[in-house]
């Protein structure tokens, strides 16, 4: 049985959390490196350990830390390795 983790003490900041179909900040595609500059800056300047960047309808994601940026196929590989055969 897995132990549940208490996530109440996580320090976080939401960037661009108000929907705006004109995309005034940048295009919402996390697979494009240029669209991740703001979150990378937040990781660096505010000392966050992790960052998550979603596209407009949340079917794409990038997972970032201070050193790496994991997207698409790499994340699929990580997730697939955790799946156990029945």
C-alpha positions in Angstrom: 0.0 0.0 0.0 1.3 3.4 -0.9 1.5 6.1 1.7 -0.3 9.4 0.8 1.9 12.5 0.8 0.7 15.7 2.4 1.1 18.4 -0.2 -0.2 21.3 1.8 3.3 22.9 2.3 4.3 23.1 -1.3 5.4 26.5 -2.5 4.0 27.2 -5.9 3.2 30.0 -8.3 0.8 29.9 -11.2 1.8 31.7 -14.4 -0.9 32.9 -16.8 -3.7 31.1 -15.1 -6.5 33.3 -16.6 -7.7 31.9 -20.0 -7.1 34.3 -22.9 -7.5 32.9 -26.4 -5.3 35.7 -27.8 -2.3 34.3 -26.0 -0.8 37.6 -25.0 2.2 36.1 -23.2 3.3 33.4 -25.6 1.8 30.5 -27.6 0.7 27.8 -25.2 2.8 24.9 -26.7 5.2 23.5 -24.2 7.0 21.4 -26.8 8.5 24.6 -28.2 11.5 25.7 -26.2 10.8 29.4 -26.7 7.5 29.0 -24.9 9.2 27.8 -21.7 11.4 30.9 -21.0 9.1 32.3 -18.4 8.8 29.1 -16.4 12.6 28.6 -16.6 13.2 32.1 -15.2 10.8 31.4 -12.4 12.6 28.2 -11.5 15.9 30.0 -11.5 15.0 33.2 -9.7 12.5 32.0 -7.1 14.3 28.7 -6.3 11.5 26.4 -7.2 12.5 22.7 -7.6 10.0 21.7 -10.3 7.8 23.3 -13.0 5.0 22.0 -15.1 3.9 23.7 -18.4 0.7 22.7 -20.1 -0.7 23.6 -23.5 -4.1 25.3 -23.9 -6.2 22.2 -23.5 -3.7 20.3 -21.3 -3.0 17.4 -23.7 0.7 18.3 -23.8 3.0 18.9 -20.9 6.6 19.8 -20.1 8.1 18.9 -16.8 11.1 21.0 -15.8 13.7 21.2 -13.1 16.7 23.6 -13.0 18.7 21.3 -15.2 16.4 19.4 -17.5 13.3 19.8 -19.6 11.3 16.7 -20.2 8.6 16.7 -22.9 6.3 14.4 -24.9 8.1 11.2 -25.8 10.5 11.3 -23.0 7.7 11.7 -20.4 5.8 8.8 -22.1 8.9 6.7 -21.7 9.2 7.5 -18.0 5.5 6.8 -17.4 5.6 3.5 -19.4 8.5 2.2 -17.3 6.4 2.6 -14.2 3.5 0.6 -15.5 3.5 -3.0 -14.2 2.2 -5.9 -16.2 -0.9 -7.5 -14.6 
